[in-house]
Amino acid sequence: MRNNLIAANWKMNGDTASNAALLAGLRLANPNRSCEVVICPPAAYLGQVQALLPEMGFVLGAQDVSAFESGAYTGEVSAAMLRDFGVRYVIVGHSERRKHHAESDELVAQKTKRALAVGITPIVCVGETWAEREAGLAEQTVKRQLAAVIHANGHCISEIVVAYEPVWAIGTGQTATPEVAQQVHALLRAQLRAATERSDRMRILYGGSMNPGNAAQLLAQEDIDGGLVGGASLKGADFLSLVSAAG
Ligand code: PEP
């Protein structure tokens, strides 16, 4: 019912030469795969990557979008501009943006709305810190983050992708066990079910140190429908292995 989605978050890495080399290596991906593959380069390289992706059957994504439509917002990139570059997915609410740019649940909800308004699928990130998990607040935290997005987006909520990214697992090499991840994914699916009758078709990705060694077990969980991948997406062989684990 749901095909896996693997999204590469290159974060603030790369240059024209290394991007071209990385993408050249990804041409080896199985053309008969059923999973969808999204590459999210830094905004400065959207044009370069846009030109190279179609021949691989990958689609273009972005790492962030402005909450505003247009105008005097220096440094921001609007949803319409992303669409102009052929962007199909955009990551919103990544924990690095929540942390370094003080993005609130409400701002993330607005960004989600902007993306949906132009037909771009938002990949909405939720996840608890280690301190929140230790305090027994993991479920409450992710539910609060998702509730803000549901509240602001009404029936359009069925058009989003959710990514569960425990903050303590991002870039640390410490992955949530498949059981822990599945438990949170099932909780998020139940929350979506209460908001839309289309929840069974919605994809919930796992993100946090996904690598070739743990991907198959994570992806085998009932409510894990793909991965949002940081570090391993910058290594061609590792990323190819994740794509093949996703089917
Ligand atoms: C991410 O940046 O969303 C991420 C999951 O990073 P990593 O795979 O490096 O943990």
Boltz pocket constraint, residues with backbone or C-beta under 6 A from the ligand:
constraints:
  - pocket:
      binder: B
      contacts: [[A, 9], [A, 11], [A, 165], [A, 169], [A, 170], [A, 171], [A, 172], [A, 173], [A, 207], [A, 208], [A, 209], [A, 210], [A, 228], [A, 229], [A, 230], [A, 231], [A, 232]]
      max_distance: 6.0
